[in-house]
Amino acid sequence: MLTGKQKRYLRSLAHHLDPIFQVGKGGVNDHLIRHIEEAIELRELMKVSVLNNNSEDRQQIAAELALKSGSEVVQTIGSTIVLYKPSVNNKQIELP
């Protein structure tokens, strides 16, 4: 579980990142989860964009992505979700 201070720090790091994946009308599926798991192991911090043609609640999508990928939701703002998971082999981010 991330503290408020850690979330603020991660939000500042994520500000300049571009979304890597998009969740469309197909929603969250196993294929998307597998790619997110691979990418977050390398990057630790990433953005996911939710497209306008997806009718699901963005908070629910964020919670489902975090649960299935083993990561934590740092922020959900507009149609962008920021996820964080500490890397096992590629540790780059030191949390305060």
All heavy atoms as an XYZ file, in Angstrom:
756
protein
N       0.840     -1.186      0.000
C       0.000      0.000      0.000
C       0.879      1.241      0.000
O       1.794      1.365      0.802
C      -0.893     -0.053      1.243
C      -1.974      0.944      1.234
S      -3.180      0.455      0.005
C      -4.403      1.657      0.292
N       0.590      2.156     -0.902
C       1.370      3.380     -1.022
C       0.835      4.456     -0.077
O      -0.368      4.594      0.099
C       1.297      3.900     -2.460
C       1.928      3.032     -3.540
C       1.572      3.573     -4.910
C       3.425      2.973     -3.373
N       1.756      5.224      0.500
C       1.353      6.351      1.335
C       1.058      7.547      0.443
O       1.375      7.545     -0.749
C       2.471      6.719      2.328
O       3.609      7.184      1.584
C       2.869      5.531      3.195
N       0.477      8.595      1.028
C       0.174      9.800      0.262
C       1.427     10.455     -0.292
O       1.441     10.938     -1.425
N       2.484     10.455      0.506
C       3.750     11.047      0.062
C       4.332     10.276     -1.127
O       4.835     10.869     -2.084
C       4.735     11.051      1.228
C       6.031     11.743      0.951
C       6.891     11.793      2.195
C       8.155     12.591      1.959
N       8.966     12.697      3.164
N       4.249      8.955     -1.066
C       4.756      8.134     -2.162
C       3.929      8.334     -3.422
O       4.478      8.403     -4.526
C       4.747      6.660     -1.752
C       5.765      6.333     -0.687
C       5.597      4.940     -0.128
O       4.501      4.384     -0.120
N       6.678      4.373      0.359
N       2.617      8.442     -3.278
C       1.757      8.683     -4.441
C       2.059     10.030     -5.083
O       2.087     10.140     -6.309
C       0.278      8.608     -4.049
C      -0.211      7.197     -3.843
C      -1.693      7.176     -3.594
C      -2.176      5.740     -3.426
N      -3.623      5.654     -3.299
N       2.282     11.052     -4.271
C       2.633     12.379     -4.828
C       3.939     12.298     -5.607
O       4.070     12.876     -6.695
C       2.759     13.417     -3.707
C       1.444     13.939     -3.214
C       1.607     15.160     -2.329
N       2.488     14.939     -1.194
C       2.122     14.432     -0.019
N       0.865     14.069      0.171
N       2.988     14.287      0.952
N       4.912     11.586     -5.059
C       6.203     11.425     -5.727
C       6.032     10.691     -7.062
O       6.572     11.112     -8.090
C       7.169     10.666     -4.813
C       8.498     10.369     -5.441
C       9.413     11.391     -5.691
C       8.861      9.081     -5.795
C      10.638     11.121     -6.280
C      10.077      8.800     -6.382
C      10.960      9.827     -6.622
O      12.168      9.569     -7.200
N       5.259      9.613     -7.057
C       5.040      8.848     -8.283
C       4.246      9.645     -9.312
O       4.500      9.550    -10.508
C       4.325      7.533     -7.969
C       5.161      6.506     -7.199
C       4.298      5.341     -6.755
C       6.326      6.024     -8.041
N       3.277     10.447     -8.851
C       2.528     11.307     -9.781
C       3.456     12.301    -10.460
O       3.316     12.585    -11.648
C       1.411     12.048     -9.052
C       0.202     11.212     -8.792
C      -1.019     12.054     -8.452
N      -0.809     12.976     -7.345
C      -1.182     12.751     -6.086
N      -1.774     11.627     -5.764
N      -0.962     13.655     -5.162
N       4.421     12.837     -9.714
C       5.362     13.794    -10.308
C       6.242     13.107    -11.349
O       6.571     13.703    -12.376
C       6.218     14.459     -9.235
O       7.160     13.562     -8.690
N       6.622     11.864    -11.107
C       7.422     11.125    -12.087
C       6.595     10.763    -13.322
O       7.110     10.738    -14.442
C       7.978      9.841    -11.465
C       9.024      9.988    -10.370
C       9.419      8.614     -9.845
C      10.240     10.734    -10.869
N       5.317     10.478    -13.125
C       4.455     10.035    -14.222
C       3.952     11.186    -15.086
O       3.452     10.946    -16.181
C       3.260      9.263    -13.666
N       4.101     12.404    -14.611
C       3.549     13.553    -15.327
C       4.011     13.617    -16.781
O       3.234     13.921    -17.680
C       3.914     14.844    -14.599
C       3.421     16.074    -15.290
N       2.092     16.409    -15.311
C       4.061     17.028    -16.006
C       1.943     17.526    -15.998
N       3.129     17.914    -16.431
N       5.271     13.310    -17.041
C       5.832     13.452    -18.384
C       5.719     12.174    -19.221
O       6.130     12.169    -20.377
C       7.294     13.884    -18.298
C       7.467     15.185    -17.584
N       7.044     16.381    -18.101
C       7.978     15.477    -16.372
C       7.301     17.360    -17.254
N       7.869     16.831    -16.189
N       5.162     11.111    -18.657
C       5.022      9.867    -19.400
C       3.820      9.917    -20.339
O       2.843     10.599    -20.075
C       4.829      8.695    -18.430
C       5.968      8.382    -17.471
C       5.560      7.230    -16.564
C       7.225      8.045    -18.218
N       3.919      9.182    -21.431
C       2.797      9.022    -22.357
C       2.138      7.680    -22.084
O       2.808      6.720    -21.698
C       3.284      9.057    -23.806
C       3.779     10.441    -24.219
O       3.177     11.426    -23.755
O       4.748     10.520    -24.982
N       0.829      7.573    -22.298
C       0.161      6.279    -22.114
C       0.723      5.227    -23.065
O       0.976      5.504    -24.240
C      -1.300      6.576    -22.450
C      -1.446      8.041    -22.255
C      -0.123      8.642    -22.606
N       0.929      4.030    -22.544
C       1.499      2.941    -23.336
C       0.402      2.072    -23.922
O       0.478      1.641    -25.063
C       2.426      2.082    -22.463
C       3.567      2.940    -21.939
C       2.973      0.906    -23.232
C       4.435      2.250    -20.941
N      -0.642      1.807    -23.134
C      -1.735      0.947    -23.575
C      -3.045      1.708    -23.543
O      -3.185      2.700    -22.833
C      -1.845     -0.288    -22.668
C      -0.643     -1.178    -22.736
C       0.244     -1.236    -21.688
C      -0.402     -1.950    -23.850
C       1.365     -2.042    -21.743
C       0.712     -2.761    -23.924
C       1.600     -2.810    -22.865
N      -4.002      1.191    -24.320
C      -5.342      1.782    -24.369
C      -6.369      0.703    -24.095
O      -6.246     -0.416    -24.597
C      -5.614      2.386    -25.749
C      -4.697      3.527    -26.107
C      -4.943      4.022    -27.515
O      -5.439      3.300    -28.359
N      -4.590      5.270    -27.752
N      -7.368      1.051    -23.284
C      -8.482      0.147    -23.030
C      -9.645      0.651    -23.871
O     -10.122      1.760    -23.666
C      -8.859      0.134    -21.528
C     -10.044     -0.791    -21.298
C      -7.671     -0.278    -20.681
N     -10.079     -0.157    -24.827
C     -11.149      0.245    -25.730
C     -12.468     -0.406    -25.365
O     -12.687     -0.797    -24.223
N     -13.334     -0.559    -26.375
C     -14.665     -1.101    -26.111
C     -14.620     -2.571    -25.714
O     -15.567     -3.080    -25.142
C     -15.583     -0.892    -27.309
C     -15.188     -1.639    -28.558
C     -16.166     -1.354    -29.665
C     -15.729     -2.041    -30.944
N     -16.620     -1.763    -32.036
N     -13.524     -3.247    -25.988
C     -13.372     -4.647    -25.575
C     -13.131     -4.797    -24.090
O     -13.266     -5.882    -23.537
N     -12.754     -3.711    -23.425
C     -12.523     -3.741    -21.987
C     -11.207     -4.406    -21.618
O     -10.299     -4.535    -22.427
N     -11.122     -4.830    -20.381
C      -9.911     -5.469    -19.857
C      -9.985     -6.957    -20.169
O     -10.939     -7.630    -19.801
C      -9.810     -5.253    -18.332
C      -8.593     -5.953    -17.766
C      -9.767     -3.769    -18.018
N      -8.959     -7.466    -20.859
C      -8.916     -8.891    -21.172
C      -7.551     -9.468    -20.791
O      -6.639     -8.729    -20.418
C      -9.234     -9.144    -22.656
C      -8.330     -8.366    -23.583
O      -7.147     -8.184    -23.308
N      -8.867     -7.905    -24.701
N      -7.399    -10.775    -20.886
C      -6.164    -11.446    -20.476
C      -4.967    -11.012    -21.307
O      -3.851    -10.910    -20.794
C      -6.331    -12.965    -20.564
C      -7.335    -13.489    -19.544
O      -7.521    -12.812    -18.516
O      -7.914    -14.558    -19.780
N      -5.190    -10.765    -22.585
C      -4.113    -10.337    -23.480
C      -3.542     -8.992    -23.019
O      -2.322     -8.819    -22.943
C      -4.660    -10.246    -24.908
C      -3.637     -9.969    -25.940
N      -2.677    -10.886    -26.305
C      -3.406     -8.867    -26.693
C      -1.907    -10.359    -27.236
N      -2.335     -9.132    -27.495
N      -4.422     -8.046    -22.707
C      -4.002     -6.729    -22.228
C      -3.263     -6.852    -20.897
O      -2.213     -6.225    -20.706
C      -5.213     -5.812    -22.085
C      -4.953     -4.417    -21.511
C      -4.086     -3.604    -22.457
C      -6.261     -3.706    -21.240
N      -3.786     -7.660    -19.992
C      -3.157     -7.845    -18.680
C      -1.747     -8.412    -18.827
O      -0.810     -7.951    -18.166
C      -4.016     -8.777    -17.783
C      -5.350     -8.121    -17.470
C      -3.281     -9.143    -16.511
C      -5.272     -6.862    -16.643
N      -1.569     -9.381    -19.691
C      -0.250     -9.991    -19.901
C       0.756     -8.952    -20.404
O       1.887     -8.884    -19.928
C      -0.361    -11.169    -20.883
C       0.930    -11.942    -21.030
C       0.781    -13.230    -21.835
N       0.120    -13.035    -23.121
C      -1.101    -13.481    -23.423
N      -1.807    -14.143    -22.530
N      -1.630    -13.273    -24.614
N       0.333     -8.100    -21.334
C       1.231     -7.061    -21.845
C       1.547     -6.014    -20.780
O       2.669     -5.520    -20.701
C       0.624     -6.399    -23.085
C       0.721     -7.240    -24.308
N       1.916     -7.623    -24.862
C      -0.240     -7.796    -25.078
C       1.701     -8.359    -25.924
N       0.377     -8.493    -26.077
N       0.556     -5.666    -19.972
C       0.790     -4.693    -18.894
C       1.763     -5.263    -17.874
O       2.669     -4.554    -17.414
C      -0.547     -4.278    -18.240
C      -1.322     -3.371    -19.192
C      -0.318     -3.592    -16.900
C      -2.692     -2.967    -18.706
N       1.622     -6.532    -17.522
C       2.541     -7.160    -16.572
C       3.977     -7.123    -17.081
O       4.902     -6.830    -16.321
C       2.128     -8.611    -16.304
C       0.897     -8.755    -15.456
C       0.408    -10.188    -15.362
O       0.813    -11.033    -16.198
O      -0.390    -10.462    -14.454
N       4.169     -7.422    -18.363
C       5.512     -7.406    -18.950
C       6.091     -5.994    -18.963
O       7.259     -5.776    -18.625
C       5.481     -7.972    -20.361
C       5.172     -9.447    -20.414
C       4.893     -9.951    -21.819
O       4.949     -9.135    -22.780
O       4.609    -11.148    -21.963
N       5.280     -5.021    -19.358
C       5.765     -3.645    -19.466
C       6.032     -3.031    -18.097
O       7.016     -2.299    -17.919
C       4.756     -2.792    -20.233
N       5.192     -3.309    -17.123
C       5.368     -2.688    -15.810
C       6.565     -3.292    -15.077
O       7.169     -2.636    -14.228
C       4.067     -2.765    -14.981
C       4.042     -1.623    -13.976
C       3.905     -4.094    -14.294
C       2.693     -1.328    -13.406
N       6.947     -4.522    -15.411
C       8.156     -5.111    -14.824
C       9.390     -4.344    -15.293
O      10.335     -4.155    -14.526
C       8.256     -6.592    -15.206
C       9.539     -7.270    -14.796
C       9.804     -7.256    -13.291
O       8.848     -7.277    -12.498
O      10.996     -7.201    -12.916
N       9.380     -3.867    -16.514
C      10.519     -3.117    -17.038
C      10.506     -1.654    -16.609
O      11.550     -1.069    -16.348
C      10.532     -3.174    -18.570
C      10.770     -4.541    -19.185
C      10.596     -4.482    -20.697
C      12.146     -5.045    -18.824
N       9.329     -1.052    -16.529
C       9.218      0.389    -16.300
C       8.884      0.780    -14.872
O       9.171      1.895    -14.465
C       8.143      0.971    -17.209
C       8.432      0.763    -18.670
C       7.212      1.167    -19.478
N       7.422      0.952    -20.872
C       7.799      1.898    -21.727
N       7.971      3.110    -21.320
N       7.965      1.615    -22.997
N       8.205     -0.062    -14.140
C       7.709      0.174    -12.777
C       6.541      1.159    -12.711
O       5.668      1.026    -11.889
C       8.816      0.658    -11.828
C       9.864     -0.372    -11.529
C      10.839      0.088    -10.484
O      11.411      1.181    -10.635
O      11.017     -0.650     -9.513
N       6.537      2.160    -13.570
C       5.504      3.196    -13.550
C       5.011      3.399    -14.974
O       5.816      3.572    -15.888
C       6.096      4.498    -12.997
C       5.160      5.662    -12.766
C       4.185      5.347    -11.637
C       5.956      6.906    -12.402
N       3.691      3.364    -15.168
C       3.182      3.513    -16.524
C       1.779      4.097    -16.524
O       1.077      4.061    -15.516
C       3.165      2.165    -17.241
C       2.232      1.160    -16.639
S       2.330     -0.462    -17.408
C       1.577     -0.137    -18.964
N       1.424      4.656    -17.678
C       0.084      5.204    -17.875
C      -0.690      4.318    -18.840
O      -0.123      3.788    -19.795
C       0.152      6.608    -18.470
C       0.556      7.683    -17.501
C       0.473      9.041    -18.171
C       0.836     10.154    -17.220
N       0.778     11.460    -17.891
N      -1.985      4.198    -18.570
C      -2.908      3.484    -19.450
C      -4.050      4.437    -19.759
O      -4.583      5.088    -18.860
C      -3.455      2.204    -18.768
C      -4.449      1.506    -19.663
C      -2.321      1.273    -18.388
N      -4.414      4.529    -21.020
C      -5.484      5.421    -21.445
C      -6.771      4.625    -21.671
O      -6.736      3.514    -22.190
C      -5.071      6.113    -22.746
O      -6.084      6.931    -23.223
N      -7.901      5.200    -21.262
C      -9.207      4.589    -21.493
C      -9.884      5.384    -22.610
O     -10.066      6.597    -22.490
C     -10.080      4.606    -20.218
C     -11.433      3.970    -20.493
C      -9.377      3.896    -19.078
N     -10.228      4.698    -23.687
C     -10.817      5.364    -24.844
C     -12.272      5.746    -24.582
O     -12.940      5.174    -23.720
C     -10.726      4.461    -26.068
C      -9.305      4.078    -26.507
C      -9.365      3.144    -27.706
C      -8.479      5.301    -26.833
N     -12.768      6.706    -25.346
C     -14.147      7.188    -25.183
C     -15.195      6.146    -25.529
O     -16.316      6.222    -25.052
C     -14.381      8.433    -26.037
C     -13.639      9.633    -25.512
O     -13.338      9.697    -24.328
N     -13.340     10.577    -26.380
N     -14.841      5.158    -26.368
C     -15.831      4.157    -26.752
C     -16.020      3.071    -25.687
O     -16.808      2.165    -25.856
C     -15.494      3.525    -28.110
C     -14.180      2.785    -28.094
O     -13.513      2.680    -27.079
N     -13.810      2.281    -29.253
N     -15.306      3.181    -24.567
C     -15.481      2.256    -23.450
C     -16.506      2.846    -22.491
O     -16.325      3.948    -21.982
C     -14.148      2.019    -22.747
C     -14.230      0.925    -21.708
O     -15.111      0.930    -20.858
N     -13.311     -0.006    -21.784
N     -17.578      2.106    -22.222
C     -18.666      2.636    -21.410
C     -18.523      2.320    -19.920
O     -19.324      2.782    -19.121
C     -19.997      2.080    -21.915
O     -19.986      0.677    -21.838
N     -17.509      1.547    -19.538
C     -17.321      1.182    -18.136
C     -16.785      2.358    -17.323
O     -16.195      3.294    -17.866
C     -16.348      0.007    -18.022
C     -16.854     -1.278    -18.627
C     -15.834     -2.390    -18.493
O     -15.293     -2.565    -17.389
O     -15.568     -3.057    -19.503
N     -16.953      2.282    -16.011
C     -16.441      3.302    -15.107
C     -14.917      3.216    -15.041
O     -14.357      2.131    -14.888
C     -17.044      3.095    -13.709
C     -16.567      4.136    -12.728
O     -16.537      5.329    -13.097
O     -16.228      3.756    -11.584
N     -14.249      4.344    -15.165
C     -12.787      4.365    -15.187
C     -12.171      3.909    -13.867
O     -11.107      3.303    -13.850
C     -12.285      5.751    -15.566
C     -12.381      5.993    -17.078
C     -12.837      7.404    -17.400
N     -12.816      7.800    -18.784
C     -13.534      7.298    -19.766
N     -14.285      6.266    -19.545
N     -13.492      7.777    -20.990
N     -12.833      4.185    -12.757
C     -12.345      3.734    -11.453
C     -12.378      2.207    -11.369
O     -11.458      1.590    -10.827
C     -13.184      4.338    -10.324
C     -13.145      5.843    -10.245
C     -11.794      6.384     -9.804
O     -11.009      5.688     -9.162
N     -11.514      7.615    -10.166
N     -13.425      1.599    -11.917
C     -13.531      0.142    -11.916
C     -12.476     -0.482    -12.823
O     -11.906     -1.514    -12.496
C     -14.923     -0.298    -12.360
C     -15.998     -0.015    -11.355
C     -17.381     -0.399    -11.856
O     -17.596     -0.520    -13.065
N     -18.311     -0.574    -10.935
N     -12.230      0.146    -13.959
C     -11.202     -0.341    -14.882
C      -9.843     -0.281    -14.198
O      -9.054     -1.221    -14.260
C     -11.192      0.470    -16.191
C     -12.476      0.215    -16.974
C      -9.975      0.132    -17.037
C     -12.662      1.115    -18.170
N      -9.550      0.838    -13.516
C      -8.278      0.995    -12.817
C      -8.114     -0.071    -11.740
O      -7.047     -0.688    -11.615
C      -8.183      2.388    -12.206
N      -9.162     -0.308    -10.969
C      -9.097     -1.318     -9.911
C      -8.883     -2.717    -10.487
O      -8.099     -3.508     -9.950
C     -10.374     -1.273     -9.082
N      -9.556     -3.010    -11.599
C      -9.418     -4.324    -12.229
C      -8.015     -4.519    -12.808
O      -7.415     -5.584    -12.652
C     -10.467     -4.481    -13.330
C     -10.516     -5.853    -13.936
C     -11.613     -6.015    -14.976
O     -12.392     -5.058    -15.196
O     -11.678     -7.099    -15.579
N      -7.475     -3.481    -13.458
C      -6.114     -3.567    -13.994
C      -5.109     -3.789    -12.876
O      -4.195     -4.607    -12.995
C      -5.761     -2.287    -14.762
C      -6.392     -2.096    -16.129
C      -6.053     -0.718    -16.679
C      -5.946     -3.177    -17.091
N      -5.252     -3.048    -11.788
C      -4.318     -3.168    -10.663
C      -4.409     -4.552    -10.031
O      -3.381     -5.176     -9.737
C      -4.606     -2.088     -9.634
N      -5.621     -5.042     -9.833
C      -5.808     -6.342     -9.200
C      -5.220     -7.463    -10.048
O      -4.463     -8.309     -9.553
C      -7.301     -6.590     -8.963
C      -7.660     -7.925     -8.320
C      -7.171     -7.961     -6.875
C      -9.150     -8.154     -8.376
N      -5.532     -7.465    -11.331
C      -5.092     -8.552    -12.202
C      -3.616     -8.495    -12.551
O      -3.008     -9.519    -12.819
C      -5.934     -8.576    -13.479
C      -7.361     -9.012    -13.222
C      -8.145     -9.130    -14.502
C      -9.545     -9.650    -14.223
N     -10.338     -9.770    -15.450
N      -3.018     -7.294    -12.562
C      -1.598     -7.186    -12.894
C      -0.704     -7.161    -11.659
O       0.509     -7.164    -11.775
C      -1.345     -5.930    -13.736
O      -1.564     -4.761    -12.964
N      -1.302     -7.108    -10.475
C      -0.514     -7.089     -9.243
C       0.117     -5.744     -8.948
O       1.058     -5.652     -8.179
N      -0.404     -4.693     -9.556
C       0.159     -3.352     -9.352
C      -0.768     -2.529     -8.460
O      -1.768     -3.036     -7.966
C       0.348     -2.664    -10.705
O      -0.891     -2.564    -11.378
N      -0.416     -1.260     -8.268
C      -1.237     -0.351     -7.477
C      -1.617      0.856     -8.312
O      -0.824      1.322     -9.123
C      -0.486      0.115     -6.238
C      -0.262     -0.981     -5.227
C       0.192     -0.432     -3.899
O      -0.505      0.449     -3.354
O       1.233     -0.881     -3.420
N      -2.810      1.358     -8.101
C      -3.267      2.561     -8.793
C      -2.685      3.766     -8.062
O      -2.912      3.946     -6.875
C      -4.805      2.654     -8.816
C      -5.248      3.946     -9.477
C      -5.397      1.456     -9.526
N      -1.921      4.564     -8.787
C      -1.364      5.791     -8.221
C      -2.366      6.919     -8.391
O      -2.611      7.694     -7.469
C      -0.030      6.166     -8.919
C       0.485      7.490     -8.422
C       0.991      5.069     -8.717
N      -2.976      6.978     -9.579
C      -3.883      8.081     -9.889
C      -4.799      7.695    -11.044
O      -4.397      6.983    -11.955
C      -3.058      9.316    -10.273
C      -3.858     10.528    -10.611
C      -2.956     11.696    -11.008
O      -1.914     11.499    -11.596
N      -3.371     12.887    -10.671
N      -6.021      8.174    -10.977
C      -6.943      8.101    -12.107
C      -7.424      9.515    -12.342
O      -8.100     10.094    -11.497
C      -8.142      7.197    -11.796
O      -7.657      5.909    -11.446
C      -9.046      7.060    -12.996
N      -7.030     10.078    -13.472
C      -7.418     11.454    -13.779
C      -7.932     11.493    -15.207
O      -7.228     11.113    -16.139
C      -6.260     12.439    -13.534
C      -6.702     13.857    -13.758
C      -5.051     12.092    -14.340
C      -5.782     14.889    -13.172
N      -9.173     11.893    -15.358
C      -9.787     11.907    -16.684
C      -9.850     10.502    -17.237
O     -10.387      9.596    -16.611
N      -9.274     10.302    -18.398
C      -9.267      8.979    -19.012
C      -7.907      8.301    -18.889
O      -7.617      7.349    -19.600
C      -9.651      9.101    -20.494
O      -8.688      9.873    -21.170
N      -7.071      8.778    -17.969
C      -5.727      8.237    -17.807
C      -5.581      7.583    -16.437
O      -5.968      8.155    -15.419
C      -4.671      9.343    -17.961
O      -4.859      9.986    -19.225
C      -3.267      8.785    -17.889
N      -4.999      6.389    -16.439
C      -4.750      5.630    -15.214
C      -3.242      5.482    -15.064
O      -2.555      5.117    -16.016
C      -5.405      4.243    -15.294
C      -6.911      4.372    -15.494
C      -5.079      3.414    -14.054
C      -7.587      3.075    -15.893
N      -2.725      5.774    -13.874
C      -1.299      5.612    -13.591
C      -1.139      4.412    -12.665
O      -1.759      4.358    -11.598
C      -0.692      6.873    -12.946
C       0.789      6.670    -12.674
C      -0.910      8.083    -13.825
N      -0.321      3.444    -13.092
C      -0.076      2.224    -12.323
C       1.379      2.145    -11.895
O       2.275      2.581    -12.632
C      -0.414      0.984    -13.156
C      -1.849      0.824    -13.635
C      -1.952     -0.368    -14.576
C      -2.784      0.654    -12.466
N       1.616      1.555    -10.712
C       2.978      1.362    -10.213
C       3.114     -0.032     -9.629
O       2.230     -0.521     -8.923
C       3.308      2.388     -9.117
C       4.605      2.085     -8.384
C       5.826      2.338     -8.985
C       4.595      1.535     -7.117
C       7.013      2.060     -8.326
C       5.775      1.251     -6.455
C       6.974      1.512     -7.060
O       8.149      1.217     -6.413
N       4.239     -0.655     -9.940
C       4.588     -1.929     -9.327
C       6.106     -1.990     -9.255
O       6.786     -1.842    -10.275
C       4.067     -3.098    -10.163
C       4.391     -4.455     -9.560
C       3.845     -5.572    -10.418
C       4.203     -6.920     -9.845
N       3.747     -8.009    -10.721
N       6.674     -2.185     -8.063
C       8.137     -2.270     -7.975
C       8.657     -3.474     -8.757
O       8.087     -4.561     -8.680
C       8.414     -2.398     -6.482
C       7.118     -2.676     -5.837
C       6.025     -2.321     -6.778
N       9.713     -3.249     -9.496
C      10.287     -4.295    -10.334
C      11.159     -5.228     -9.498
O      11.819     -4.804     -8.554
C      11.127     -3.661    -11.443
O      11.754     -4.651    -12.208
N      11.172     -6.494     -9.864
C      12.002     -7.473     -9.174
C      13.438     -7.393     -9.680
O      14.390     -7.357     -8.896
C      11.434     -8.902     -9.395
C      12.341     -9.942     -8.774
C      10.031     -8.993     -8.837
N      13.607     -7.320    -10.997
C      14.946     -7.348    -11.597
C      15.431     -6.001    -12.099
O      16.618     -5.846    -12.376
C      14.950     -8.323    -12.780
C      14.570     -9.723    -12.369
O      14.908    -10.162    -11.273
N      13.850    -10.418    -13.226
N      14.559     -5.032    -12.247
C      14.888     -3.768    -12.907
C      14.591     -2.563    -12.027
O      14.032     -1.591    -12.481
C      14.044     -3.660    -14.182
C      14.882     -3.490    -15.402
O      16.083     -3.433    -15.322
N      14.229     -3.409    -16.541
N      14.959     -2.587    -10.763
C      14.594     -1.537     -9.805
C      15.198     -0.204    -10.226
O      16.402     -0.057    -10.327
C      15.101     -1.928     -8.413
C      14.547     -1.094     -7.318
C      13.235     -1.664     -6.853
C      12.781     -0.913     -5.624
N      11.431     -0.456     -5.735
N      14.315      0.791    -10.500
C      14.763      2.111    -10.924
C      14.277      3.209    -10.001
O      14.935      4.217     -9.840
C      14.270      2.406    -12.341
C      14.783      1.452    -13.386
C      14.090      1.665    -14.716
O      13.257      2.543    -14.861
N      14.431      0.842    -15.692
N      13.105      3.025     -9.404
C      12.475      4.081     -8.616
C      12.652      3.789     -7.131
O      12.326      2.699     -6.656
C      10.964      4.182     -8.950
C      10.786      4.534    -10.418
C      10.288      5.195     -8.050
C       9.338      4.525    -10.876
N      13.204      4.751     -6.406
C      13.332      4.666     -4.948
C      12.239      5.524     -4.329
O      12.218      6.737     -4.516
C      14.702      5.187     -4.486
C      15.821      4.183     -4.606
C      15.616      2.955     -3.737
O      15.111      3.070     -2.606
O      15.956      1.866     -4.213
N      11.331      4.903     -3.616
C      10.234      5.635     -2.994
C      10.710      6.354     -1.734
O      11.550      5.823     -1.001
C       9.085      4.687     -2.636
C       8.354      4.057     -3.806
C       7.317      3.067     -3.302
C       7.705      5.099     -4.662
N      10.167      7.548     -1.474
C      10.545      8.283     -0.249
C       9.974      7.609      0.993
O       9.030      6.885      0.951
C       9.939      9.667     -0.457
C       8.910      9.509     -1.510
C       9.260      8.297     -2.300
